[in-house]
Amino acid sequence: MNKTEILFSRDKNGHISRSQPRQPIQDLVSVIETGQLSFTEAKKMYKITSPTLTRWMRIYGKDPVFQTTNRRSRKEKIEILLSVNKDGLTVMEASRKYQVSTSAIEKWRKELCFADLSQKQDRKGMVGNSEGEKESRQEIEELKMKVLALETMLDIAERELNFPIRKKYGTKQ
């Protein structure tokens, strides 16, 4: 395939049209993947921005470099956080075990309102294991599981009804 054969529809300003047919995009992606044209050469030749070309490579390409990273579901995040709280793993140990960065675990902790995981831990769990603390932790774990169940029910209801149920924070109402 000749490098100049791929034609993209453009708007009145010369930008690539948002309603681009798939075939020219797929042709360009295959040319890049076969090595006939580099990513940078394609950007310059067809006047395409990096984010656009990267998105096309991710959607239409087969190169794993452009595929999205492993994203964790809410349930997986909670399971990892529970393993840190309940199983007595440190954040570093959980990071190695689940192949997740420590910063991701800390970010999930903040997002999901888990107790501070950065507190000192011994091998068997949190420091100071009195009977009352164990009962409190167990109650907290049960409540977190209930929250997870309710969140899952809301997700299913939103998906099946195709209607947003949760309140959208920050929007004018």
N, CA, C and O atoms as a DFTB+ gen file, in Angstrom:
692 C
 N C O
     1  1       0.849      -1.182       0.000
     2  2       0.000       0.000       0.000
     3  2       0.892       1.241       0.000
     4  3       1.816       1.355       0.804
     5  1       0.608       2.137      -0.886
     6  2       1.367       3.377      -0.984
     7  2       0.980       4.292       0.174
     8  3      -0.181       4.329       0.582
     9  1       1.948       5.022       0.695
    10  2       1.696       5.881       1.858
    11  2       0.662       6.960       1.566
    12  3      -0.025       7.401       2.488
    13  1       0.528       7.392       0.341
    14  2      -0.385       8.493       0.024
    15  2      -1.777       8.009      -0.363
    16  3      -2.638       8.828      -0.683
    17  1      -2.020       6.702      -0.343
    18  2      -3.321       6.180      -0.760
    19  2      -4.431       6.439       0.262
    20  3      -5.605       6.471      -0.107
    21  1      -4.090       6.618       1.505
    22  2      -5.097       6.766       2.554
    23  2      -5.592       8.199       2.559
    24  3      -4.812       9.129       2.763
    25  1      -6.881       8.380       2.338
    26  2      -7.478       9.713       2.310
    27  2      -8.459       9.848       3.469
    28  3      -9.308       8.982       3.681
    29  1      -8.337      10.925       4.202
    30  2      -9.234      11.183       5.312
    31  2     -10.153      12.333       4.950
    32  3      -9.737      13.301       4.313
    33  1     -11.425      12.218       5.369
    34  2     -12.329      13.343       5.140
    35  2     -11.999      14.429       6.168
    36  3     -11.733      14.142       7.335
    37  1     -12.024      15.665       5.712
    38  2     -11.654      16.789       6.569
    39  2     -12.786      17.810       6.598
    40  3     -13.572      17.913       5.656
    41  1     -12.855      18.558       7.689
    42  2     -13.878      19.600       7.795
    43  2     -13.403      20.875       7.098
    44  3     -12.344      20.877       6.472
    45  1     -14.161      21.940       7.198
    46  2     -13.835      23.179       6.484
    47  2     -12.538      23.823       6.980
    48  3     -11.930      24.614       6.260
    49  1     -12.106      23.492       8.209
    50  2     -10.862      24.043       8.749
    51  2      -9.649      23.162       8.439
    52  3      -8.525      23.495       8.815
    53  1      -9.874      22.054       7.764
    54  2      -8.775      21.160       7.423
    55  2      -8.496      20.090       8.461
    56  3      -7.566      19.299       8.305
    57  1      -9.302      20.059       9.531
    58  2      -9.132      19.037      10.557
    59  2      -9.818      17.759      10.113
    60  3     -10.782      17.791       9.348
    61  1      -9.314      16.637      10.598
    62  2      -9.932      15.360      10.261
    63  2     -11.333      15.332      10.852
    64  3     -11.541      15.669      12.017
    65  1     -12.287      14.923      10.026
    66  2     -13.688      14.894      10.424
    67  2     -13.902      13.895      11.548
    68  3     -13.310      12.815      11.558
    69  1     -14.753      14.266      12.494
    70  2     -15.069      13.352      13.593
    71  2     -15.860      12.141      13.103
    72  3     -15.774      11.065      13.694
    73  1     -16.611      12.305      12.050
    74  2     -17.404      11.198      11.510
    75  2     -16.615      10.501      10.398
    76  3     -17.090      10.339       9.274
    77  1     -15.418      10.105      10.747
    78  2     -14.498       9.474       9.813
    79  2     -14.937       8.042       9.513
    80  3     -15.257       7.295      10.437
    81  1     -14.959       7.642       8.227
    82  2     -15.237       6.231       7.937
    83  2     -14.135       5.353       8.531
    84  3     -12.990       5.790       8.648
    85  1     -14.470       4.136       8.902
    86  2     -13.524       3.253       9.570
    87  2     -12.389       2.785       8.660
    88  3     -11.260       2.615       9.120
    89  1     -12.670       2.579       7.406
    90  2     -11.688       1.954       6.527
    91  2     -10.370       2.727       6.433
    92  3      -9.310       2.114       6.565
    93  1     -10.388       4.045       6.210
    94  2      -9.094       4.741       6.169
    95  2      -8.331       4.658       7.489
    96  3      -7.102       4.580       7.495
    97  1      -9.049       4.674       8.591
    98  2      -8.406       4.571       9.902
    99  2      -7.759       3.198      10.041
   100  3      -6.603       3.089      10.449
   101  1      -8.503       2.154       9.702
   102  2      -7.973       0.799       9.792
   103  2      -6.779       0.619       8.862
   104  3      -5.817      -0.065       9.211
   105  1      -6.836       1.223       7.690
   106  2      -5.708       1.150       6.754
   107  2      -4.466       1.792       7.356
   108  3      -3.376       1.225       7.282
   109  1      -4.622       2.966       7.951
   110  2      -3.488       3.657       8.547
   111  2      -2.907       2.851       9.704
   112  3      -1.688       2.727       9.827
   113  1      -3.769       2.308      10.546
   114  2      -3.313       1.501      11.680
   115  2      -2.529       0.295      11.182
   116  3      -1.477      -0.027      11.734
   117  1      -3.021      -0.371      10.155
   118  2      -2.307      -1.551       9.645
   119  2      -0.968      -1.157       9.025
   120  3       0.004      -1.904       9.139
   121  1      -0.900       0.007       8.370
   122  2       0.364       0.478       7.795
   123  2       1.378       0.739       8.909
   124  3       2.556       0.410       8.767
   125  1       0.928       1.321      10.006
   126  2       1.822       1.587      11.141
   127  2       2.270       0.279      11.780
   128  3       3.446       0.117      12.105
   129  1       1.337      -0.657      11.961
   130  2       1.672      -1.922      12.614
   131  2       2.605      -2.786      11.765
   132  3       3.418      -3.529      12.316
   133  1       2.507      -2.703      10.453
   134  2       3.400      -3.491       9.597
   135  2       4.765      -2.840       9.455
   136  3       5.682      -3.443       8.898
   137  1       4.913      -1.627       9.948
   138  2       6.203      -0.960       9.923
   139  2       6.479      -0.160       8.662
   140  3       7.586       0.347       8.480
   141  1       5.491      -0.039       7.793
   142  2       5.685       0.737       6.571
   143  2       5.776       2.229       6.881
   144  3       6.342       3.003       6.108
   145  1       5.217       2.614       8.007
   146  2       5.183       4.013       8.400
   147  2       5.299       4.057       9.920
   148  3       4.640       3.279      10.610
   149  1       6.117       4.946      10.444
   150  2       6.224       5.052      11.901
   151  2       5.071       5.896      12.434
   152  3       4.396       6.599      11.683
   153  1       4.863       5.812      13.730
   154  2       3.814       6.581      14.393
   155  2       4.025       8.072      14.138
   156  3       3.091       8.792      13.785
   157  1       5.258       8.521      14.322
   158  2       5.586       9.942      14.148
   159  2       5.404      10.378      12.699
   160  3       4.870      11.454      12.431
   161  1       5.850       9.539      11.764
   162  2       5.677       9.867      10.346
   163  2       4.203       9.975       9.989
   164  3       3.804      10.869       9.242
   165  1       3.392       9.067      10.523
   166  2       1.948       9.093      10.247
   167  2       1.320      10.367      10.794
   168  3       0.479      10.978      10.135
   169  1       1.725      10.771      12.002
   170  2       1.203      12.011      12.589
   171  2       1.493      13.201      11.687
   172  3       0.613      14.013      11.401
   173  1       2.746      13.291      11.242
   174  2       3.152      14.435      10.428
   175  2       2.518      14.393       9.042
   176  3       2.015      15.404       8.550
   177  1       2.545      13.216       8.415
   178  2       2.061      13.093       7.050
   179  2       0.568      13.394       6.939
   180  3       0.129      14.067       6.006
   181  1      -0.213      12.884       7.907
   182  2      -1.665      13.039       7.829
   183  2      -2.198      14.133       8.753
   184  3      -3.408      14.336       8.849
   185  1      -1.283      14.839       9.435
   186  2      -1.652      15.934      10.333
   187  2      -2.693      15.481      11.361
   188  3      -3.780      16.045      11.483
   189  1      -2.304      14.439      12.090
   190  2      -3.162      13.848      13.107
   191  2      -2.483      14.067      14.450
   192  3      -1.264      13.928      14.549
   193  1      -3.239      14.403      15.478
   194  2      -2.664      14.601      16.802
   195  2      -2.322      13.248      17.442
   196  3      -2.892      12.217      17.087
   197  1      -1.397      13.276      18.372
   198  2      -0.990      12.043      19.068
   199  2      -2.151      11.358      19.781
   200  3      -2.304      10.143      19.655
   201  1      -2.984      12.106      20.536
   202  2      -4.095      11.431      21.220
   203  2      -5.052      10.739      20.245
   204  3      -5.545       9.647      20.528
   205  1      -5.313      11.372      19.105
   206  2      -6.216      10.767      18.131
   207  2      -5.615       9.498      17.563
   208  3      -6.288       8.470      17.490
   209  1      -4.364       9.560      17.161
   210  2      -3.717       8.392      16.575
   211  2      -3.569       7.277      17.608
   212  3      -3.732       6.101      17.281
   213  1      -3.263       7.639      18.841
   214  2      -3.161       6.637      19.906
   215  2      -4.511       5.963      20.128
   216  3      -4.579       4.745      20.292
   217  1      -5.586       6.751      20.133
   218  2      -6.927       6.189      20.301
   219  2      -7.254       5.224      19.167
   220  3      -7.794       4.144      19.404
   221  1      -6.928       5.612      17.938
   222  2      -7.166       4.728      16.798
   223  2      -6.358       3.440      16.914
   224  3      -6.858       2.358      16.609
   225  1      -5.111       3.561      17.354
   226  2      -4.264       2.375      17.509
   227  2      -4.846       1.449      18.581
   228  3      -4.800       0.227      18.443
   229  1      -5.387       2.032      19.637
   230  2      -5.974       1.228      20.708
   231  2      -7.244       0.538      20.234
   232  3      -7.471      -0.629      20.554
   233  1      -8.075       1.245      19.474
   234  2      -9.361       0.695      19.047
   235  2      -9.201      -0.302      17.908
   236  3      -9.774      -1.391      17.952
   237  1      -8.428       0.060      16.890
   238  2      -8.356      -0.745      15.672
   239  2      -7.106      -1.612      15.568
   240  3      -7.043      -2.502      14.720
   241  1      -6.111      -1.363      16.418
   242  2      -4.852      -2.077      16.299
   243  2      -4.779      -3.322      17.144
   244  3      -5.638      -3.590      17.983
   245  1      -3.718      -4.081      16.894
   246  2      -3.491      -5.313      17.640
   247  2      -2.259      -5.218      18.521
   248  3      -1.980      -6.141      19.286
   249  1      -1.518      -4.127      18.432
   250  2      -0.291      -3.956      19.196
   251  2      -0.636      -3.769      20.672
   252  3      -1.363      -2.837      21.015
   253  1      -0.127      -4.641      21.558
   254  2      -0.467      -4.539      22.985
   255  2       0.033      -3.260      23.647
   256  3      -0.460      -2.892      24.713
   257  1       1.000      -2.574      23.040
   258  2       1.503      -1.328      23.615
   259  2       0.391      -0.297      23.709
   260  3       0.368       0.501      24.647
   261  1      -0.526      -0.299      22.758
   262  2      -1.572       0.705      22.719
   263  2      -2.848       0.259      23.439
   264  3      -3.789       1.043      23.563
   265  1      -2.891      -0.968      23.906
   266  2      -4.084      -1.449      24.593
   267  2      -4.150      -0.835      25.980
   268  3      -3.122      -0.502      26.571
   269  1      -5.351      -0.689      26.491
   270  2      -5.522      -0.068      27.802
   271  2      -4.914      -0.951      28.883
   272  3      -4.823      -2.169      28.728
   273  1      -4.508      -0.334      29.957
   274  2      -3.913      -1.075      31.053
   275  2      -4.994      -1.866      31.779
   276  3      -6.190      -1.647      31.584
   277  1      -4.550      -2.771      32.603
   278  2      -5.469      -3.611      33.357
   279  2      -6.219      -2.749      34.364
   280  3      -5.631      -2.265      35.331
   281  1      -7.474      -2.565      34.148
   282  2      -8.285      -1.780      35.071
   283  2      -8.998      -2.732      36.018
   284  3      -9.475      -3.793      35.617
   285  1      -9.058      -2.343      37.245
   286  2      -9.678      -3.178      38.276
   287  2     -11.113      -2.735      38.499
   288  3     -11.414      -1.542      38.520
   289  1     -11.984      -3.700      38.663
   290  2     -13.377      -3.383      38.971
   291  2     -13.453      -2.918      40.421
   292  3     -12.521      -3.106      41.204
   293  1     -14.570      -2.317      40.753
   294  2     -14.775      -1.843      42.124
   295  2     -14.673      -3.006      43.112
   296  3     -14.116      -2.860      44.201
   297  1     -15.210      -4.145      42.725
   298  2     -15.176      -5.322      43.593
   299  2     -13.730      -5.781      43.823
   300  3     -13.359      -6.111      44.949
   301  1     -12.918      -5.803      42.766
   302  2     -11.518      -6.202      42.905
   303  2     -10.762      -5.241      43.817
   304  3      -9.962      -5.663      44.652
   305  1     -11.026      -3.942      43.648
   306  2     -10.358      -2.948      44.486
   307  2     -10.695      -3.187      45.959
   308  3      -9.815      -3.148      46.819
   309  1     -11.963      -3.433      46.238
   310  2     -12.388      -3.649      47.618
   311  2     -11.760      -4.923      48.172
   312  3     -11.354      -4.959      49.333
   313  1     -11.677      -5.971      47.346
   314  2     -11.056      -7.221      47.805
   315  2      -9.587      -7.000      48.157
   316  3      -9.100      -7.530      49.155
   317  1      -8.887      -6.226      47.346
   318  2      -7.475      -5.937      47.621
   319  2      -7.348      -5.129      48.904
   320  3      -6.482      -5.409      49.733
   321  1      -8.207      -4.127      49.072
   322  2      -8.163      -3.310      50.286
   323  2      -8.526      -4.124      51.530
   324  3      -7.957      -3.923      52.603
   325  1      -9.474      -5.040      51.373
   326  2      -9.838      -5.894      52.502
   327  2      -8.686      -6.824      52.873
   328  3      -8.472      -7.107      54.051
   329  1      -7.945      -7.298      51.872
   330  2      -6.809      -8.172      52.173
   331  2      -5.761      -7.425      52.989
   332  3      -5.073      -8.015      53.822
   333  1      -5.646      -6.122      52.742
   334  2      -4.697      -5.328      53.523
   335  2      -5.217      -5.171      54.950
   336  3      -4.456      -5.339      55.903
   337  1      -6.488      -4.855      55.109
   338  2      -7.050      -4.637      56.445
   339  2      -7.249      -5.952      57.199
   340  3      -6.871      -6.072      58.365
   341  1      -7.847      -6.938      56.522
   342  2      -8.280      -8.147      57.188
   343  2      -7.169      -9.194      57.299
   344  3      -6.963      -9.769      58.368
   345  1      -6.458      -9.439      56.205
   346  2      -5.444     -10.484      56.182
   347  2      -4.122     -10.029      56.775
   348  3      -3.196     -10.826      56.925
   349  1      -4.031      -8.742      57.113
   350  2      -2.822      -8.244      57.742
   351  2      -1.671      -8.011      56.788
   352  3      -0.527      -7.877      57.222
   353  1      -1.953      -7.960      55.485
   354  2      -0.896      -7.654      54.523
   355  2      -0.541      -6.177      54.621
   356  3      -1.397      -5.341      54.910
   357  1       0.715      -5.867      54.381
   358  2       1.078      -4.466      54.270
   359  2       0.714      -4.017      52.862
   360  3       0.439      -4.846      51.994
   361  1       0.711      -2.723      52.638
   362  2       0.393      -2.194      51.314
   363  2       1.406      -2.709      50.293
   364  3       1.045      -3.042      49.164
   365  1       2.680      -2.772      50.697
   366  2       3.730      -3.258      49.790
   367  2       3.504      -4.725      49.438
   368  3       3.652      -5.109      48.278
   369  1       3.145      -5.552      50.427
   370  2       2.892      -6.976      50.167
   371  2       1.692      -7.156      49.241
   372  3       1.724      -7.981      48.328
   373  1       0.639      -6.386      49.479
   374  2      -0.533      -6.460      48.609
   375  2      -0.191      -6.004      47.190
   376  3      -0.683      -6.556      46.206
   377  1       0.657      -4.995      47.112
   378  2       1.098      -4.491      45.813
   379  2       1.794      -5.584      45.020
   380  3       1.534      -5.754      43.829
   381  1       2.662      -6.312      45.666
   382  2       3.369      -7.410      44.988
   383  2       2.424      -8.568      44.658
   384  3       2.471      -9.130      43.564
   385  1       1.577      -8.910      45.610
   386  2       0.686     -10.062      45.429
   387  2      -0.293      -9.844      44.276
   388  3      -0.525     -10.754      43.481
   389  1      -0.868      -8.642      44.183
   390  2      -1.896      -8.372      43.177
   391  2      -1.358      -7.609      41.957
   392  3      -2.121      -7.252      41.058
   393  1      -0.049      -7.363      41.933
   394  2       0.606      -6.656      40.829
   395  2      -0.049      -5.293      40.555
   396  3      -0.450      -4.975      39.435
   397  1      -0.135      -4.516      41.625
   398  2      -0.714      -3.178      41.578
   399  2       0.262      -2.249      42.283
   400  3       0.912      -2.659      43.244
   401  1       0.378      -1.029      41.835
   402  2       1.295      -0.100      42.494
   403  2       0.754       0.287      43.871
   404  3      -0.453       0.271      44.112
   405  1       1.672       0.632      44.757
   406  2       1.258       1.054      46.098
   407  2       0.459       2.353      46.027
   408  3      -0.457       2.571      46.820
   409  1       0.809       3.208      45.076
   410  2       0.058       4.462      44.949
   411  2      -1.380       4.197      44.502
   412  3      -2.293       4.923      44.896
   413  1      -1.587       3.165      43.686
   414  2      -2.953       2.819      43.271
   415  2      -3.761       2.342      44.475
   416  3      -4.927       2.703      44.631
   417  1      -3.139       1.537      45.317
   418  2      -3.844       1.048      46.511
   419  2      -4.204       2.212      47.422
   420  3      -5.318       2.262      47.944
   421  1      -3.279       3.149      47.621
   422  2      -3.571       4.313      48.449
   423  2      -4.674       5.172      47.830
   424  3      -5.528       5.704      48.539
   425  1      -4.648       5.299      46.519
   426  2      -5.679       6.077      45.827
   427  2      -7.045       5.425      46.002
   428  3      -8.031       6.114      46.262
   429  1      -7.110       4.095      45.860
   430  2      -8.379       3.378      46.048
   431  2      -8.856       3.539      47.485
   432  3     -10.054       3.683      47.729
   433  1      -7.921       3.517      48.443
   434  2      -8.294       3.669      49.848
   435  2      -9.004       4.998      50.058
   436  3     -10.012       5.066      50.762
   437  1      -8.476       6.053      49.446
   438  2      -9.095       7.371      49.579
   439  2     -10.436       7.419      48.856
   440  3     -11.411       7.961      49.378
   441  1     -10.480       6.850      47.651
   442  2     -11.719       6.853      46.871
   443  2     -12.837       6.096      47.574
   444  3     -13.983       6.542      47.597
   445  1     -12.494       4.951      48.144
   446  2     -13.500       4.072      48.726
   447  2     -13.661       4.251      50.229
   448  3     -14.352       3.471      50.885
   449  1     -13.018       5.285      50.770
   450  2     -13.154       5.659      52.179
   451  2     -12.795       4.533      53.139
   452  3     -13.490       4.311      54.131
   453  1     -11.706       3.820      52.842
   454  2     -11.240       2.787      53.751
   455  2     -10.398       3.424      54.841
   456  3      -9.896       4.536      54.676
   457  1     -10.243       2.719      55.954
   458  2      -9.430       3.213      57.062
   459  2      -8.003       3.406      56.580
   460  3      -7.591       2.823      55.577
   461  1      -7.265       4.216      57.290
   462  2      -5.894       4.535      56.905
   463  2      -5.040       3.270      56.904
   464  3      -4.812       2.664      57.950
   465  1      -4.571       2.878      55.719
   466  2      -3.768       1.671      55.582
   467  2      -2.303       1.931      55.889
   468  3      -1.518       0.992      56.015
   469  1      -1.937       3.175      56.006
   470  2      -0.533       3.490      56.216
   471  2      -0.136       3.377      57.690
   472  3       1.023       3.601      58.037
   473  1      -1.092       3.030      58.558
   474  2      -0.763       2.838      59.960
   475  2       0.173       1.651      60.097
   476  3       0.195       0.761      59.246
   477  1       0.955       1.644      61.188
   478  2       1.880       0.531      61.396
   479  2       1.082      -0.747      61.598
   480  3       0.078      -0.781      62.310
   481  1       1.573      -1.811      60.935
   482  2       0.923      -3.107      61.061
   483  2       1.959      -4.139      61.469
   484  3       3.125      -4.053      61.083
   485  1       1.525      -5.109      62.248
   486  2       2.406      -6.241      62.473
   487  2       1.940      -7.358      61.539
   488  3       0.993      -7.162      60.778
   489  1       2.579      -8.508      61.583
   490  2       2.274      -9.592      60.649
   491  2       0.855     -10.141      60.809
   492  3       0.289     -10.669      59.852
   493  1       0.274     -10.023      62.004
   494  2      -1.043     -10.602      62.233
   495  2      -2.161      -9.594      62.070
   496  3      -3.323      -9.951      62.263
   497  1      -1.873      -8.383      61.732
   498  2      -2.923      -7.385      61.548
   499  2      -2.530      -6.069      62.180
   500  3      -1.348      -5.768      62.341
   501  1      -3.518      -5.305      62.529
   502  2      -3.274      -3.990      63.100
   503  2      -2.682      -4.136      64.509
   504  3      -2.957      -5.109      65.211
   505  1      -1.886      -3.177      64.899
   506  2      -1.290      -3.173      66.230
   507  2      -2.405      -2.941      67.252
   508  3      -3.285      -2.108      67.033
   509  1      -2.370      -3.665      68.353
   510  2      -3.384      -3.504      69.395
   511  2      -4.641      -4.280      69.061
   512  3      -5.634      -3.697      68.627
   513  1      -4.610      -5.595      69.260
   514  2      -5.733      -6.448      68.890
   515  2      -6.600      -6.788      70.088
   516  3      -6.729      -7.963      70.431
   517  1      -7.194      -5.807      70.729
   518  2      -8.087      -6.103      71.839
   519  2      -9.390      -6.670      71.292
   520  3      -9.695      -6.517      70.109
   521  1     -10.148      -7.317      72.148
   522  2     -11.398      -7.972      71.719
   523  2     -12.390      -6.967      71.135
   524  3     -13.056      -7.255      70.141
   525  1     -12.488      -5.798      71.747
   526  2     -13.409      -4.770      71.253
   527  2     -13.029      -4.273      69.861
   528  3     -13.891      -4.021      69.019
   529  1     -11.723      -4.138      69.636
   530  2     -11.260      -3.695      68.319
   531  2     -11.554      -4.746      67.253
   532  3     -11.912      -4.407      66.125
   533  1     -11.403      -6.023      67.610
   534  2     -11.685      -7.096      66.657
   535  2     -13.159      -7.081      66.271
   536  3     -13.499      -7.231      65.097
   537  1     -14.033      -6.900      67.258
   538  2     -15.467      -6.849      66.976
   539  2     -15.803      -5.643      66.107
   540  3     -16.604      -5.742      65.178
   541  1     -15.190      -4.510      66.413
   542  2     -15.427      -3.296      65.618
   543  2     -14.971      -3.497      64.181
   544  3     -15.672      -3.126      63.239
   545  1     -13.789      -4.087      64.019
   546  2     -13.287      -4.327      62.662
   547  2     -14.196      -5.287      61.898
   548  3     -14.453      -5.099      60.708
   549  1     -14.678      -6.316      62.593
   550  2     -15.560      -7.282      61.952
   551  2     -16.865      -6.594      61.521
   552  3     -17.364      -6.835      60.421
   553  1     -17.401      -5.752      62.380
   554  2     -18.612      -5.008      62.046
   555  2     -18.379      -4.076      60.854
   556  3     -19.229      -3.956      59.972
   557  1     -17.230      -3.425      60.841
   558  2     -16.884      -2.545      59.713
   559  2     -16.794      -3.346      58.423
   560  3     -17.290      -2.910      57.384
   561  1     -16.165      -4.515      58.483
   562  2     -16.036      -5.363      57.288
   563  2     -17.422      -5.780      56.771
   564  3     -17.666      -5.781      55.564
   565  1     -18.324      -6.134      57.694
   566  2     -19.677      -6.512      57.294
   567  2     -20.403      -5.340      56.643
   568  3     -21.094      -5.515      55.639
   569  1     -20.249      -4.155      57.209
   570  2     -20.887      -2.966      56.638
   571  2     -20.320      -2.647      55.261
   572  3     -21.061      -2.252      54.361
   573  1     -19.024      -2.813      55.095
   574  2     -18.413      -2.573      53.785
   575  2     -18.942      -3.551      52.747
   576  3     -19.169      -3.181      51.595
   577  1     -19.136      -4.796      53.156
   578  2     -19.686      -5.784      52.231
   579  2     -21.135      -5.433      51.866
   580  3     -21.553      -5.633      50.725
   581  1     -21.893      -4.916      52.825
   582  2     -23.257      -4.482      52.535
   583  2     -23.253      -3.319      51.544
   584  3     -24.062      -3.274      50.618
   585  1     -22.338      -2.386      51.753
   586  2     -22.216      -1.253      50.828
   587  2     -21.884      -1.760      49.431
   588  3     -22.456      -1.295      48.446
   589  1     -20.959      -2.716      49.344
   590  2     -20.592      -3.292      48.049
   591  2     -21.808      -3.940      47.391
   592  3     -22.023      -3.784      46.189
   593  1     -22.606      -4.668      48.180
   594  2     -23.798      -5.306      47.633
   595  2     -24.793      -4.264      47.120
   596  3     -25.365      -4.428      46.043
   597  1     -24.997      -3.199      47.886
   598  2     -25.921      -2.148      47.459
   599  2     -25.412      -1.423      46.220
   600  3     -26.191      -1.107      45.321
   601  1     -24.099      -1.158      46.167
   602  2     -23.517      -0.516      44.986
   603  2     -23.712      -1.401      43.756
   604  3     -24.022      -0.909      42.672
   605  1     -23.530      -2.708      43.933
   606  2     -23.710      -3.646      42.831
   607  2     -25.161      -3.652      42.365
   608  3     -25.432      -3.681      41.165
   609  1     -26.098      -3.624      43.322
   610  2     -27.516      -3.582      42.960
   611  2     -27.834      -2.313      42.175
   612  3     -28.576      -2.360      41.195
   613  1     -27.279      -1.182      42.598
   614  2     -27.492       0.066      41.864
   615  2     -26.908      -0.014      40.461
   616  3     -27.534       0.436      39.501
   617  1     -25.705      -0.590      40.335
   618  2     -25.091      -0.751      39.012
   619  2     -25.984      -1.570      38.087
   620  3     -26.195      -1.208      36.930
   621  1     -26.499      -2.666      38.605
   622  2     -27.359      -3.537      37.803
   623  2     -28.649      -2.810      37.428
   624  3     -29.091      -2.883      36.281
   625  1     -29.249      -2.114      38.383
   626  2     -30.489      -1.385      38.111
   627  2     -30.263      -0.299      37.066
   628  3     -31.077      -0.136      36.157
   629  1     -29.163       0.446      37.186
   630  2     -28.863       1.495      36.194
   631  2     -28.659       0.890      34.810
   632  3     -29.120       1.437      33.808
   633  1     -27.963      -0.246      34.763
   634  2     -27.685      -0.887      33.481
   635  2     -28.973      -1.418      32.843
   636  3     -29.200      -1.223      31.649
   637  1     -29.815      -2.086      33.638
   638  2     -31.031      -2.686      33.087
   639  2     -32.091      -1.641      32.738
   640  3     -32.782      -1.777      31.728
   641  1     -32.224      -0.618      33.550
   642  2     -33.220       0.419      33.302
   643  2     -32.708       1.499      32.368
   644  3     -33.478       2.314      31.859
   645  1     -31.397       1.497      32.146
   646  2     -30.768       2.502      31.296
   647  2     -31.126       3.914      31.769
   648  3     -31.467       4.795      30.979
   649  1     -31.035       4.090      33.088
   650  2     -31.402       5.351      33.713
   651  2     -30.459       5.601      34.879
   652  3     -30.283       4.720      35.721
   653  1     -29.841       6.790      34.951
   654  2     -28.924       7.062      36.069
   655  2     -29.682       7.238      37.382
   656  3     -30.577       8.078      37.478
   657  1     -29.327       6.449      38.387
   658  2     -30.013       6.491      39.683
   659  2     -29.228       7.328      40.681
   660  3     -29.813       8.082      41.459
   661  1     -27.907       7.200      40.663
   662  2     -27.078       7.911      41.627
   663  2     -27.083       9.406      41.374
   664  3     -27.222       9.866      40.241
   665  1     -26.926      10.153      42.458
   666  2     -26.859      11.608      42.362
   667  2     -25.521      11.989      41.757
   668  3     -24.482      11.468      42.162
   669  1     -25.540      12.874      40.808
   670  2     -24.316      13.353      40.166
   671  2     -23.849      14.586      40.932
   672  3     -24.482      15.639      40.861
   673  1     -22.760      14.461      41.650
   674  2     -22.233      15.567      42.446
   675  2     -21.586      16.612      41.555
   676  3     -20.960      16.280      40.548
   677  1     -21.737      17.847      41.921
   678  2     -21.082      18.928      41.198
   679  2     -21.884      19.459      40.036
   680  3     -21.479      20.437      39.408
   681  1     -23.025      18.835      39.727
   682  2     -23.828      19.341      38.624
   683  2     -24.943      20.214      39.172
   684  3     -25.367      20.064      40.318
   685  1     -25.411      21.130      38.331
   686  2     -26.511      21.989      38.749
   687  2     -27.796      21.182      38.704
   688  3     -28.063      20.454      37.748
   689  1     -28.578      21.326      39.750
   690  2     -29.815      20.540      39.813
   691  2     -31.004      21.436      40.035
   692  3     -32.134      20.955      40.116
